[in-house]
C-alpha cells in the first residue's frame, strides 16, 4: 500500500529522467555569458521611428509639443500610443512587412543591428531617423510547486535567479536541488539540472536564461501526509457510521 500510494502521488511530477533520457544525457553546465538577442522567425516587435536623430525623445522643455498647439498635440499623443501598441511579425521567410519600406529581412540580426538597418531604410523617407525596437514575445515558462507562469524577459541577459524571483521564489514544498532548465527544440533538447541549495551548485550550473526556455521546479512530495489528508473524509464517515450502529444497538438493549 505504501509503494502504491507513493506512485499515486508522483503522477504529476514532470520531466522525469527515464531509460530514453538518463542523467548521462544532461547537458554540460554552462558559465554565465552576456549576449545580444538575435531576432528570429515568429518574433513580434514594436517599432518606433523618430526624425532629427530622435529629437522628440529628449525634448526636455516640451517645446515640440507646445509649438504644435494643444489640440494637435493631443492628436499626436493618440497617434503615438497607437504606434506603441502595434506589433509587427517576422514571417517564415525572415522578412517583416513594415510601413512605407515594405518587406525587409530582420531575422538573424541583433536588436541593435536591426535598428541600424531600419534606420537606413527610413532615411530614404525622413531626415536623420532614429529607430528603436522593443521585442514583445521574449519570455520563459516556469512550472512547478507554485503553479505555472509565463515570465516576460525585460532585458537581454536576465538570470535564473531573477526569473525565479518573479515566479515567487522557492517556497516550502519545492525542491531547490532539483530544478530543470530545458532549452532548444523538441528534436534536440538541452536539459540542465540545477542545484540552488549551495553557492557552489549555483556557480556550476546555467545562470542566464534565453527566450523560450522552460524552467521546472520539482515539488517536494510527502505521501504520508497527503494520503492521510485524502483518507481523512473516509475515516470520518466510517467512524460516524460505526458510532451510529453502536448507538442503535445500545438503544435496542
N, C-alpha and C positions, 0 to 999 in steps of 0.2 A: 504493500500500500504506500509506503514511503517513497519507493522508487517511482511508482506510478504518479504520485502527486507531484514529485519533482519534475517529471516530464511534462505534466499538465501546465505547471506554472513557468515553463520555459518556452512555451509555444510562441510567445510574442517577441522573443529575442531575435533581432535582425542581424544580417550579415555574419552568420556563423562560419567558421572555417570547417571544411569537410574534406572528404577524400579528393575532391576535384580542385580544392584550393586550400592548401595547408599553410602552416606558419613559414615553411620554406619559400613560399611564393610571395611573401610580403615584400614590398619594395624596400630598397635600401634607403635609410633615412637621409634626408637632405638638409643641408645647412640653410639658414635664412639668407636669402639673396634678394636684393632690390631689383625690380624690373619694371619696364613700362608695358602697359597693357596694349595688345595689338587687336585692332578691330577684326571681326570675323563675320562670316555669313550668319544671318538671322539676328544680328545685333540691332538694337534700337538706340537712337541718339537724338538729342535736341541740338539744334543749330542756331547760333546767334551770330549775326553779321553786323558789324558796326563800321561806319565810314570814318575818314580822317584819323586812322590809327587808333580807333576806339575812344575818340574824344568824349563821347557821351557817357562812357563808363566812369570816367574820373572827373566829371563836371562838379567840382566842389561847391560852387555857389549857385548851382541850379540855374545857371544863366541860359542854357539852351532851352529849357522848358519855359522860362519866363519870357524869352524872346518870341516863342511860338504862340503865346497867348493862352488864357485859361481854358477856353473851350477846345481848341485844337490840341492843347496839352493833355486834356482828359481823353480825347480820341486816340492820341498816340500811346497813352498808357494802356488803353484797352487793346490796341493792336499788339503792343509788346507782350502783354500777358497771353494773348492768343498764340504768338510765335513761340513763347516759352513752353506752352503746353503741347505743341505739335511735335510729333515724333516721326523720324524717318527710319526706314528699314533698309538694311544691306541685303540685297537679294542673293539668290543662289549663284548668280554669275559674278559675285563680288562687287556688284555695282549698286550705287544708291541713286535714286532719282530725286533731284533737288530743284527748287525753284530757279528759273532763269538759266541755269547752266546745264540742266538736263541730267543725263546719266554720267556718273563718274566713278571710277574704281577707288574703293577705300579699304576693302578687306586686305589684311596683311600689313597695314601701316599702323604705327603707334598713333596715339591721340594727337601728339604734337606734330607728327609728320602729316597726318590727315588735315590738321588745321592749316598748315602751310600750303598744302595742295589746294584746299578750298579758298584760301586767301588769294592765291594767284589767279584762280578761276574767277572769283568775284571782282578782281581788279579790272577785268575787262568791262565791267558794268558800273563800278563805283570807284571812287578815288581813295587810295590808301586804305584798303579794307583791313579790318581786324576780325578774325574768326575765332569763335570759342565753341568747343564741342563738349556736351555733357552726355555721358553714357547713362542709360536709364534701365538697362537689364542686367547689370553686373550684380550677381547675388550668389549666395551659397545656401544650401539646405541643411538644417540641423535637426536631427531626430534623436529621440532618447527619452530619458526618465521624465523630463519636463514637458513632453509632448513634441510637436514639430513646429518649426518656424522657418520662414524664408527670410534670410538676413541680407539686406542690401549692402553692397560694399561701397562705403563712402569715399574711399581713396584707393589708389592702385596697389598699395602694399599693406593691407590690413593683416594683422597677425591672428593666429588661432586664439590667443588669449582675448583679443578684442571681440572676436565673433562669439566666443563662449560667454563673455560678459554681457553682450547684447541679448544672448539667449536666456540669460538669467543665472548663469554660473553653474557650478557643480554642487547641487543641493544634496541633502540627505536622501539616499536611495539611488544614487548614481555612482558608477564605478569610475573613479578618476584615473585608475591604472589601465583601463581598457576602453580607450577612445579610438575609433577607426576613422581615417580620412580616406575617402575613395575619390580618385581623380582619373580623368581620361574617359574614353568611350567604352561602350559595353564589350567590344571585341577584345580590347587590351587594357583593362583597368589596372591602375596602380593603387594598391591598398597599403596604407601605412598604419601601424599600430602605435598609439601614442600613450605614454605614461606620464601623467602630470602629478603624480604623488611625490616626486622628488625633483629638485632643481636639475640634477644630472639627467634624469629622464626627459625633462623638457628640452634641455640643450641638445640631446642626441636625436631628437625627432624633428618632424616638419613643424615649423613655427609660422610660416606665412601661408595664406590661403589664396586660391585662384578662383575666378568666376566659374561656376558650375560644380565646384567641389561639394561632396556630400560628407557631412560630419555626423557620426553616430556615437552618442554617449550611452554606453550599455547600462541598463538599470541593474540594481542590486536586488536580487530576489530573496525573499525569506519564506520558503514553502511552509514552514510550520505555522507561522503567524497567519499567512494567507489562507491555509487550509482551515485553521481554527475560525477565522472570520467567515469563511464560506459555510462551514458546517454549524455555526452557532444558531442560525434560524431553525435548522432541522432538529438540533438538540433541544432547543426551546419548545418546539411543537411536540416533540416526543415526551419531554418532561411533563408538559401540560396534559397530554393525553393520559399518561400513566397516573398522574395525580388525580385526574377526573375519574378514572376507573377505580382507583383506590377509595375515593370518596363515595362512589356509588356502592361499592361492596360494603363499606362500613355502614352506610345507611340501611342496607338490606339486613345486616346482622342486628 
